Amino acid sequence: MKNFQITTTLENLQDRYNPLDSSIVFKNYVIVTKEYWKERGCFVAIYEFQDIRKSTNILEKDLVLVEENEELFEDSGSAVAWAFTKI
């Protein structure tokens, strides 16, 4: 169980991941995938928008980490499919 929330913003996620990684905004969630070529797999994380600071700019709205996969997926399509089952 996590005793704290990991928060970030969409703007910070864009800085954290490289241009070949993917992010999908779906309703109140952001799904982020990252390919690892040497490990031959794909990481995925799900963030949810929270209105903690009452920002009107989507890039500055708070995001809370909801879930991330523990094992790498074979490809980003499988990772995104898994993420959609979680939201």
VMD Tcl script that builds the backbone (N, CA, C; Angstrom):
set m [mol new atoms 261]
animate dup $m
set s [atomselect $m all]
$s set {name element resname resid chain x y z} {
  {N N MET 1 A 0.845 -1.180 0.000}
  {CA C MET 1 A 0.000 0.000 0.000}
  {C C MET 1 A 0.890 1.243 0.000}
  {N N LYS 2 A 0.526 2.211 -0.805}
  {CA C LYS 2 A 1.279 3.457 -0.852}
  {C C LYS 2 A 0.718 4.419 0.187}
  {N N ASN 3 A 1.602 5.059 0.926}
  {CA C ASN 3 A 1.181 6.029 1.928}
  {C C ASN 3 A 1.238 7.452 1.402}
  {N N PHE 4 A 1.601 7.607 0.156}
  {CA C PHE 4 A 1.696 8.930 -0.434}
  {C C PHE 4 A 1.248 8.862 -1.886}
  {N N GLN 5 A 0.902 10.015 -2.435}
  {CA C GLN 5 A 0.515 10.072 -3.839}
  {C C GLN 5 A 1.655 10.683 -4.639}
  {N N ILE 6 A 1.937 10.092 -5.780}
  {CA C ILE 6 A 2.935 10.649 -6.681}
  {C C ILE 6 A 2.195 11.585 -7.626}
  {N N THR 7 A 2.498 12.875 -7.541}
  {CA C THR 7 A 1.818 13.843 -8.397}
  {C C THR 7 A 2.805 14.457 -9.378}
  {N N THR 8 A 2.276 14.854 -10.503}
  {CA C THR 8 A 3.058 15.506 -11.548}
  {C C THR 8 A 2.087 16.308 -12.398}
  {N N THR 9 A 2.546 16.800 -13.521}
  {CA C THR 9 A 1.684 17.489 -14.483}
  {C C THR 9 A 1.957 16.910 -15.867}
  {N N LEU 10 A 1.067 17.171 -16.796}
  {CA C LEU 10 A 1.261 16.721 -18.175}
  {C C LEU 10 A 2.534 17.343 -18.757}
  {N N GLU 11 A 2.772 18.578 -18.405}
  {CA C GLU 11 A 3.985 19.266 -18.855}
  {C C GLU 11 A 5.241 18.549 -18.343}
  {N N ASN 12 A 5.240 18.129 -17.086}
  {CA C ASN 12 A 6.386 17.402 -16.529}
  {C C ASN 12 A 6.544 16.027 -17.161}
  {N N LEU 13 A 5.433 15.371 -17.484}
  {CA C LEU 13 A 5.520 14.073 -18.153}
  {C C LEU 13 A 6.183 14.215 -19.516}
  {N N GLN 14 A 5.873 15.296 -20.225}
  {CA C GLN 14 A 6.486 15.528 -21.535}
  {C C GLN 14 A 7.993 15.705 -21.412}
  {N N ASP 15 A 8.441 16.287 -20.306}
  {CA C ASP 15 A 9.876 16.454 -20.074}
  {C C ASP 15 A 10.535 15.137 -19.668}
  {N N ARG 16 A 9.804 14.292 -18.974}
  {CA C ARG 16 A 10.354 13.046 -18.437}
  {C C ARG 16 A 10.536 11.971 -19.507}
  {N N TYR 17 A 9.636 11.921 -20.469}
  {CA C TYR 17 A 9.679 10.874 -21.490}
  {C C TYR 17 A 10.211 11.442 -22.797}
  {N N ASN 18 A 10.771 10.577 -23.636}
  {CA C ASN 18 A 11.325 11.064 -24.900}
  {C C ASN 18 A 10.251 11.076 -25.991}
  {N N PRO 19 A 10.533 11.701 -27.121}
  {CA C PRO 19 A 9.521 11.845 -28.179}
  {C C PRO 19 A 8.990 10.530 -28.749}
  {N N LEU 20 A 9.729 9.445 -28.628}
  {CA C LEU 20 A 9.254 8.161 -29.146}
  {C C LEU 20 A 8.293 7.456 -28.194}
  {N N ASP 21 A 8.217 7.917 -26.951}
  {CA C ASP 21 A 7.252 7.363 -26.006}
  {C C ASP 21 A 5.873 7.924 -26.328}
  {N N SER 22 A 4.837 7.294 -25.814}
  {CA C SER 22 A 3.472 7.701 -26.149}
  {C C SER 22 A 2.703 8.127 -24.912}
  {N N SER 23 A 1.833 9.101 -25.108}
  {CA C SER 23 A 0.884 9.462 -24.053}
  {C C SER 23 A -0.483 9.645 -24.697}
  {N N ILE 24 A -1.492 9.122 -24.020}
  {CA C ILE 24 A -2.869 9.183 -24.506}
  {C C ILE 24 A -3.716 9.810 -23.411}
  {N N VAL 25 A -4.397 10.899 -23.741}
  {CA C VAL 25 A -5.352 11.494 -22.806}
  {C C VAL 25 A -6.704 10.888 -23.119}
  {N N PHE 26 A -7.307 10.241 -22.123}
  {CA C PHE 26 A -8.607 9.593 -22.290}
  {C C PHE 26 A -9.468 9.942 -21.087}
  {N N LYS 27 A -10.526 10.709 -21.348}
  {CA C LYS 27 A -11.415 11.193 -20.294}
  {C C LYS 27 A -10.589 11.897 -19.227}
  {N N ASN 28 A -10.568 11.371 -18.009}
  {CA C ASN 28 A -9.863 12.010 -16.903}
  {C C ASN 28 A -8.512 11.346 -16.626}
  {N N TYR 29 A -7.996 10.600 -17.599}
  {CA C TYR 29 A -6.769 9.823 -17.403}
  {C C TYR 29 A -5.735 10.128 -18.477}
  {N N VAL 30 A -4.488 9.852 -18.146}
  {CA C VAL 30 A -3.389 9.898 -19.107}
  {C C VAL 30 A -2.673 8.557 -19.018}
  {N N ILE 31 A -2.535 7.891 -20.155}
  {CA C ILE 31 A -1.818 6.620 -20.244}
  {C C ILE 31 A -0.487 6.919 -20.921}
  {N N VAL 32 A 0.605 6.520 -20.280}
  {CA C VAL 32 A 1.940 6.768 -20.816}
  {C C VAL 32 A 2.637 5.433 -21.041}
  {N N THR 33 A 3.198 5.243 -22.237}
  {CA C THR 33 A 3.979 4.036 -22.518}
  {C C THR 33 A 5.408 4.428 -22.862}
  {N N LYS 34 A 6.330 3.568 -22.476}
  {CA C LYS 34 A 7.753 3.782 -22.757}
  {C C LYS 34 A 8.351 2.466 -23.216}
  {N N GLU 35 A 8.955 2.496 -24.397}
  {CA C GLU 35 A 9.598 1.300 -24.951}
  {C C GLU 35 A 11.016 1.168 -24.402}
  {N N TYR 36 A 11.363 -0.041 -24.002}
  {CA C TYR 36 A 12.729 -0.365 -23.594}
  {C C TYR 36 A 13.276 -1.351 -24.608}
  {N N TRP 37 A 14.190 -0.898 -25.439}
  {CA C TRP 37 A 14.669 -1.731 -26.539}
  {C C TRP 37 A 15.590 -2.845 -26.066}
  {N N LYS 38 A 16.485 -2.574 -25.149}
  {CA C LYS 38 A 17.412 -3.613 -24.691}
  {C C LYS 38 A 16.688 -4.694 -23.901}
  {N N GLU 39 A 15.705 -4.290 -23.101}
  {CA C GLU 39 A 14.922 -5.262 -22.342}
  {C C GLU 39 A 13.808 -5.867 -23.184}
  {N N ARG 40 A 13.592 -5.284 -24.355}
  {CA C ARG 40 A 12.561 -5.745 -25.296}
  {C C ARG 40 A 11.183 -5.814 -24.651}
  {N N GLY 41 A 10.737 -4.661 -24.238}
  {CA C GLY 41 A 9.424 -4.604 -23.638}
  {C C GLY 41 A 8.932 -3.176 -23.509}
  {N N CYS 42 A 7.734 -3.051 -22.983}
  {CA C CYS 42 A 7.086 -1.749 -22.878}
  {C C CYS 42 A 6.523 -1.546 -21.474}
  {N N PHE 43 A 6.856 -0.410 -20.884}
  {CA C PHE 43 A 6.360 0.015 -19.581}
  {C C PHE 43 A 5.107 0.855 -19.807}
  {N N VAL 44 A 4.163 0.797 -18.871}
  {CA C VAL 44 A 2.972 1.643 -18.965}
  {C C VAL 44 A 2.612 2.171 -17.577}
  {N N ALA 45 A 2.155 3.419 -17.543}
  {CA C ALA 45 A 1.690 4.039 -16.305}
  {C C ALA 45 A 0.373 4.750 -16.582}
  {N N ILE 46 A -0.496 4.770 -15.573}
  {CA C ILE 46 A -1.795 5.438 -15.685}
  {C C ILE 46 A -1.835 6.556 -14.651}
  {N N TYR 47 A -2.142 7.754 -15.117}
  {CA C TYR 47 A -2.284 8.914 -14.246}
  {C C TYR 47 A -3.720 9.417 -14.340}
  {N N GLU 48 A -4.206 10.013 -13.259}
  {CA C GLU 48 A -5.551 10.591 -13.244}
  {C C GLU 48 A -5.445 12.080 -12.930}
  {N N PHE 49 A -6.198 12.890 -13.673}
  {CA C PHE 49 A -6.231 14.320 -13.397}
  {C C PHE 49 A -6.899 14.569 -12.051}
  {N N GLN 50 A -6.273 15.404 -11.239}
  {CA C GLN 50 A -6.828 15.850 -9.967}
  {C C GLN 50 A -6.789 17.374 -9.987}
  {N N ASP 51 A -7.809 17.994 -9.473}
  {CA C ASP 51 A -7.870 19.455 -9.493}
  {C C ASP 51 A -7.366 20.016 -8.168}
  {N N ILE 52 A -6.145 19.638 -7.800}
  {CA C ILE 52 A -5.583 20.039 -6.511}
  {C C ILE 52 A -5.310 21.537 -6.470}
  {N N ARG 53 A -4.702 22.057 -7.530}
  {CA C ARG 53 A -4.344 23.479 -7.557}
  {C C ARG 53 A -5.324 24.332 -8.348}
  {N N LYS 54 A -6.417 23.755 -8.801}
  {CA C LYS 54 A -7.465 24.485 -9.531}
  {C C LYS 54 A -6.944 25.169 -10.788}
  {N N SER 55 A -6.069 24.500 -11.527}
  {CA C SER 55 A -5.525 25.065 -12.760}
  {C C SER 55 A -6.516 24.885 -13.907}
  {N N THR 56 A -6.577 25.863 -14.798}
  {CA C THR 56 A -7.447 25.756 -15.972}
  {C C THR 56 A -6.678 25.297 -17.204}
  {N N ASN 57 A -5.362 25.326 -17.149}
  {CA C ASN 57 A -4.509 24.898 -18.257}
  {C C ASN 57 A -4.255 23.400 -18.119}
  {N N ILE 58 A -4.611 22.607 -19.138}
  {CA C ILE 58 A -4.482 21.146 -19.052}
  {C C ILE 58 A -3.030 20.717 -18.817}
  {N N LEU 59 A -2.069 21.476 -19.325}
  {CA C LEU 59 A -0.664 21.122 -19.119}
  {C C LEU 59 A -0.229 21.283 -17.668}
  {N N GLU 60 A -0.932 22.136 -16.920}
  {CA C GLU 60 A -0.552 22.406 -15.539}
  {C C GLU 60 A -1.452 21.728 -14.512}
  {N N LYS 61 A -2.479 21.009 -14.969}
  {CA C LYS 61 A -3.347 20.303 -14.021}
  {C C LYS 61 A -2.577 19.176 -13.354}
  {N N ASP 62 A -2.882 18.939 -12.094}
  {CA C ASP 62 A -2.202 17.892 -11.341}
  {C C ASP 62 A -2.613 16.513 -11.825}
  {N N LEU 63 A -1.631 15.634 -11.926}
  {CA C LEU 63 A -1.856 14.231 -12.264}
  {C C LEU 63 A -1.351 13.380 -11.108}
  {N N VAL 64 A -2.132 12.385 -10.746}
  {CA C VAL 64 A -1.751 11.454 -9.686}
  {C C VAL 64 A -1.537 10.086 -10.313}
  {N N LEU 65 A -0.419 9.457 -9.982}
  {CA C LEU 65 A -0.146 8.114 -10.474}
  {C C LEU 65 A -1.159 7.146 -9.880}
  {N N VAL 66 A -1.908 6.465 -10.751}
  {CA C VAL 66 A -2.926 5.507 -10.320}
  {C C VAL 66 A -2.346 4.102 -10.290}
  {N N GLU 67 A -1.650 3.736 -11.361}
  {CA C GLU 67 A -1.121 2.381 -11.454}
  {C C GLU 67 A -0.045 2.329 -12.527}
  {N N GLU 68 A 0.900 1.415 -12.325}
  {CA C GLU 68 A 1.895 1.137 -13.356}
  {C C GLU 68 A 2.150 -0.362 -13.367}
  {N N ASN 69 A 2.554 -0.865 -14.520}
  {CA C ASN 69 A 2.749 -2.309 -14.621}
  {C C ASN 69 A 4.030 -2.731 -13.922}
  {N N GLU 70 A 4.031 -3.958 -13.409}
  {CA C GLU 70 A 5.211 -4.476 -12.724}
  {C C GLU 70 A 6.149 -5.186 -13.686}
  {N N GLU 71 A 5.608 -5.762 -14.754}
  {CA C GLU 71 A 6.419 -6.448 -15.750}
  {C C GLU 71 A 6.238 -5.752 -17.092}
  {N N LEU 72 A 7.261 -5.833 -17.931}
  {CA C LEU 72 A 7.181 -5.208 -19.246}
  {C C LEU 72 A 6.249 -5.989 -20.161}
  {N N PHE 73 A 5.513 -5.246 -20.995}
  {CA C PHE 73 A 4.657 -5.858 -22.004}
  {C C PHE 73 A 5.461 -6.073 -23.278}
  {N N GLU 74 A 4.970 -6.952 -24.134}
  {CA C GLU 74 A 5.658 -7.262 -25.389}
  {C C GLU 74 A 5.725 -6.050 -26.316}
  {N N ASP 75 A 4.648 -5.243 -26.325}
  {CA C ASP 75 A 4.606 -4.069 -27.196}
  {C C ASP 75 A 3.691 -3.022 -26.585}
  {N N SER 76 A 3.698 -1.823 -27.166}
  {CA C SER 76 A 2.895 -0.733 -26.608}
  {C C SER 76 A 1.397 -0.971 -26.761}
  {N N GLY 77 A 0.989 -1.678 -27.810}
  {CA C GLY 77 A -0.432 -1.994 -27.980}
  {C C GLY 77 A -0.957 -2.840 -26.835}
  {N N SER 78 A -0.192 -3.837 -26.429}
  {CA C SER 78 A -0.580 -4.682 -25.295}
  {C C SER 78 A -0.593 -3.875 -24.004}
  {N N ALA 79 A 0.364 -2.961 -23.863}
  {CA C ALA 79 A 0.427 -2.124 -22.666}
  {C C ALA 79 A -0.789 -1.210 -22.566}
  {N N VAL 80 A -1.160 -0.589 -23.679}
  {CA C VAL 80 A -2.325 0.302 -23.687}
  {C C VAL 80 A -3.610 -0.491 -23.451}
  {N N ALA 81 A -3.722 -1.668 -24.043}
  {CA C ALA 81 A -4.904 -2.517 -23.819}
  {C C ALA 81 A -5.037 -2.852 -22.340}
  {N N TRP 82 A -3.934 -3.182 -21.680}
  {CA C TRP 82 A -3.950 -3.456 -20.239}
  {C C TRP 82 A -4.423 -2.225 -19.470}
  {N N ALA 83 A -3.899 -1.049 -19.850}
  {CA C ALA 83 A -4.258 0.189 -19.155}
  {C C ALA 83 A -5.750 0.476 -19.261}
  {N N PHE 84 A -6.335 0.239 -20.428}
  {CA C PHE 84 A -7.768 0.492 -20.593}
  {C C PHE 84 A -8.616 -0.441 -19.730}
  {N N THR 85 A -8.105 -1.611 -19.378}
  {CA C THR 85 A -8.865 -2.493 -18.478}
  {C C THR 85 A -8.822 -1.990 -17.045}
  {N N LYS 86 A -7.899 -1.090 -16.731}
  {CA C LYS 86 A -7.728 -0.587 -15.366}
  {C C LYS 86 A -8.494 0.701 -15.101}
  {N N ILE 87 A -8.967 1.366 -16.177}
  {CA C ILE 87 A -9.659 2.645 -15.954}
  {C C ILE 87 A -11.133 2.540 -16.274}
}
mol reanalyze $m
mol bondsrecalc $m
mol representation Tube
mol addrep $m
